[in-house]
Amino acid sequence: MMKSTSRVVIVFAHESNMLNLMEEVVKQNVTGLQWMASEAWSAAKVLHTPSYMPFLAGTLGIAIRRGEVPGLRDFLLTLRPDNETLGSQDSTLVKQFWENVFQCQSIMCTRLYMPWHMPFRTC
């Protein structure tokens, strides 16, 4: 960052990732930048500290307008975690989606992480 001629930094990240970045910015004393923030970290209280404010003062936060995607709900409800055509990353995402939406836990997760305890119903 010190060698860059750019004066604007656009960061779309979760606040936890931004904390790591800001630690490095403070450590290297990188000043004079205009920050553009995704909604995920623009309002994060953990970044509103006296040590970060000299670097982040004047940050512009971007919030994406909520919109409806026709057919998305129906598509998401057709996904099943036991679909063998899904790749491993897709399968993990679908399992997490099901566990969240249906308040259940997949048998695989229950057996791997909590074989003695089942606080949720099984998906």
N, C-alpha and C positions, 0 to 999 in steps of 0.2 A: 504494500500500500504506500510505503514511503516513496518509492520510485515512480509511482503512477502520476500522470499529469491530470488525471480526471479529478474533478472537484465535486462530483455528484456521485453518491453511492445509493443504489437501490437494493434494498434487502427484503426479500420475501422469505421469511423464516419464522420459526416458533421462538418464543421469548427465551427458551433455554439455549438455543443455538446463538441467539443474539447476545446473551450473557457471555458466552465464550469469545465471541468476536469483540465485544466491548472490552473485555479484560486485556486483549491484545492491543486494541486501539489505545487504551490508557497506558499500557506498558511502553508502547512505542511513541506515545505522545503525538498521535496523528491528529492534527487540528486543521481547521479551515475547510472542512467538508460540509456539503449540504446532504443531509440524509433524507431518503424517501423510504417510508416504512409501510410494511403490510399491516393489515388490521391486527394480525396475531401478536405483534409486539409494540405497535404504536401506542397503545394504552396500558401496557404492562407496568404495573406499579414497581416491580423489581428493578426496572431500568430508571425509575425516577429517583435517583440518588445524587447526592452532592458530587460524588466522584465522576459520574457519567454526564451530568448536566453541562459542563463546559464543552463537551464533545457533541452532545445530542441536541443542544438548544437550537430551536428553529426547524426541527424535524417535521416533515410533511407526512401525515398519515393517509394512507389510501384504504378506503373501505369499498368493497365491491357490493353493489346494489343486489339485494336478494331478488332472484328471478325464478320463475317456474320453468322447468324443462319438461315439455310435454312427453309423456310416456316413461319418464325416469322412474317414478314410483312403481309402475307395473313391471318394468324391467328388473328393478332391484328385488322385487318380491318373487321373481322367477328364479333368482340365483339360489343355489343350494350348496352347502358346504361339502356334501358327499359326491359332487359332480366330478367324475374322474377325468374330464376333458380340461379341467382348469390346471394352469401351471401352479407351481408351489407358492409363488408370491400371490397370485390371484386367489388361491385356495385359502391362504392365511387371511387375506383381506375379507373374503366372504365369511370365514369363520368368525372373525371379529365383528363383522356387520351383524350376523345372526345373533351372536351372544349379546350384543348391545340392544338390538331391536326387540328380540324375543326374551330377553332376560333369562338366558340359559347358558349352559357351558357345554362345549362339545365333549364327547366321551374321551377323545384323544387328549385334550388339555387336562381333563380331570385325572386321567390315569398318569400322565407325565408329571404334573405339578402338585397334585393334591390327592394321591391315591387313597388316603385315609379320611378325607373330608370332602363332602359334596354340598357346599352352601347354596348352589343354584340347582334348578332342575336341569336335567340333561336335554340337550338339543336333539 
